[in-house]
Amino acid sequence: MFSHAPEYLQRRERAERAAAKRAASALTRRIHQELAQKYAELRRETGEHAGDPTQRRTLTIGAGEQHAIPLNID
């Protein structure tokens, strides 16, 4: 279950990077790039907590903006 989280996060990171390349606007491109960076960060952190289902993360986009995406990786 949780052992697949790093692979899932890597797939999401790559998908967001691809979406950033296809983005029609600068704002959309920036959001996809931020998502890709956050997925990469979470993947690195997940490696430290592999197998610990209590680790839940929320992905926040933008500096101080009120957009949060819960990541359920269990």
Buried (B, 14 or more C-beta within 10 A) or exposed (E): EBEEBBEBBBEBBEBBBEBBEEBEEEEEBBBBBBBBEBBBBBBEEBEEEEEEEEBEBEBBBEEEEEEEEEBEBE
